[in-house]
């Protein structure tokens, strides 16, 4: 709410936004499928799918921090102040833990309990979405500083 609204003729999904979405979505898809393919299937298919499902959910949590700002880092001081967002993400993680570890929810969702090292691996892999978004923002901020003023209108306001 600190910036003026976008001009009425400007696209909601600008080219930079679409390319970032495609980039992060590719990382999420590849990471989830890699987890599924690389999991030791001697534990069973349910273990592999639970691990992949958990990784996908954690990708979404990580990406929620990416999309808070088009230009500003997720690690800036102003972004983690949204208590509603933080509360909802804590709820998502809590629900995922319950779905994976509570027997009645396991039978309902077709999951099995994950070992702690797989929770850590899923978290680390999901952090790749955040890292990808941060790298993209950093590159765009750097490019934005080099672009003459006349070309900046299509890429949005400069970062703070």
C-alpha positions in Angstrom: 0.0 0.0 0.0 3.1 2.2 -0.1 3.2 2.4 -3.9 0.6 4.0 -6.2 -1.6 1.6 -8.1 -0.3 0.3 -11.4 -1.4 2.2 -14.5 -4.7 1.0 -15.9 -3.1 0.0 -19.2 -0.3 -2.0 -17.6 -0.5 -5.8 -17.7 -1.1 -7.6 -14.4 1.2 -10.4 -15.4 4.2 -8.5 -16.8 6.9 -10.2 -18.7 9.3 -10.1 -15.7 6.6 -11.5 -13.4 5.8 -14.3 -15.9 9.4 -15.3 -16.3 10.0 -15.4 -12.6 6.8 -17.5 -12.2 8.0 -19.9 -14.8 11.5 -20.1 -13.4 10.4 -20.8 -9.8 7.7 -23.3 -11.0 10.3 -25.2 -12.9 12.5 -25.4 -9.8 9.5 -26.6 -7.8 8.4 -29.2 -10.4 12.0 -30.5 -10.9 12.7 -30.6 -7.1 9.5 -32.5 -6.4 10.0 -35.0 -9.2 13.6 -35.5 -8.2 12.6 -36.3 -4.7 10.1 -38.8 -6.0 12.6 -40.4 -8.4 15.5 -40.4 -5.9 13.7 -41.8 -2.9 14.6 -45.3 -2.0 11.5 -47.2 -3.0 12.4 -50.1 -0.8 10.5 -48.1 1.8 7.4 -48.3 -0.4 5.7 -46.0 -2.9 3.7 -44.3 -0.1 7.0 -43.2 1.6 8.3 -41.7 -1.7 5.0 -39.9 -2.5 4.7 -38.6 1.1 8.3 -37.2 0.8 7.5 -35.6 -2.5 4.2 -34.2 -1.3 5.9 -32.7 1.8 8.6 -31.2 -0.4 5.9 -29.7 -2.6 4.0 -28.2 0.4 7.3 -26.7 1.7 8.0 -25.3 -1.7 4.7 -23.4 -1.5 5.7 -22.1 2.0 9.1 -20.9 0.7 7.5 -19.3 -2.4 5.0 -17.3 -0.3 8.0 -15.3 0.9 9.2 -14.8 -2.7 5.9 -13.4 -4.0 5.5 -10.8 -1.2 7.5 -8.3 -3.2 8.4 -7.9 -6.9 11.7 -6.3 -6.1 12.5 -6.4 -2.4 14.3 -9.4 -0.8 12.3 -11.8 1.4 15.0 -11.2 3.9 14.4 -7.4 4.2 13.1 -6.0 7.4 9.7 -5.0 6.1 8.6 -8.3 4.7 8.3 -10.7 7.7 5.9 -8.3 9.6 2.7 -9.7 8.2 1.4 -11.7 11.1 -1.4 -13.1 9.1 0.9 -14.5 6.5 3.3 -15.9 9.1 0.4 -17.5 11.0 -1.1 -19.1 7.9 2.3 -20.5 6.9 2.8 -21.9 10.4 -0.7 -23.5 10.1 0.2 -25.0 6.8 3.4 -26.6 8.2 1.5 -27.8 11.3 -1.2 -29.4 9.1 1.4 -31.0 7.0 3.1 -32.5 10.0 -0.3 -33.8 11.3 -1.2 -35.3 7.9 2.2 -37.1 7.8 2.3 -38.3 11.4 -1.2 -38.7 12.8 -2.5 -42.2 12.0 -6.1 -41.3 11.2 -4.9 -38.5 8.9 -2.4 -40.9 7.3 -5.1 -43.3 6.3 -7.3 -40.4 5.1 -4.5 -38.8 3.0 -2.5 -42.0 2.1 0.7 -40.8 3.8 3.2 -42.4 6.1 5.5 -41.0 8.7 8.7 -39.4 7.4 12.0 -39.7 9.2 13.6 -36.5 10.5 16.4 -36.5 7.9 13.7 -36.5 5.2 12.0 -33.5 6.8 15.3 -31.7 6.7 16.0 -32.7 3.1 12.5 -31.5 2.1 13.1 -28.2 3.8 16.5 -27.8 2.1 15.2 -28.7 -1.3 12.2 -26.3 -0.8 14.6 -23.5 0.0 15.7 -23.7 -3.6 12.5 -21.9 -4.6 13.3 -19.1 -2.2 17.0 -19.0 -3.4 15.8 -18.9 -7.1 13.4 -16.1 -6.5 16.0 -14.1 -4.5 18.6 -14.6 -7.2 16.2 -13.5 -9.9 15.3 -10.4 -7.9 18.9 -9.5 -7.3 19.7 -9.8 -11.0 16.7 -7.7 -11.9 17.6 -5.0 -9.3 21.1 -4.9 -10.7 19.9 -4.6 -14.3 17.4 -2.0 -13.3 20.1 0.2 -12.0 21.8 0.0 -15.5 18.7 0.6 -17.6 18.0 4.1 -18.8 14.9 5.7 -17.2 12.8 5.4 -20.4 12.8 1.6 -20.3 11.9 1.2 -16.6 8.2 1.8 -17.1 7.5 -1.8 -18.3 9.5 -3.4 -15.5 7.7 -1.6 -12.6 8.9 0.7 -9.9 12.5 0.6 -8.7 13.3 -1.4 -5.6 13.7 0.4 -2.3 
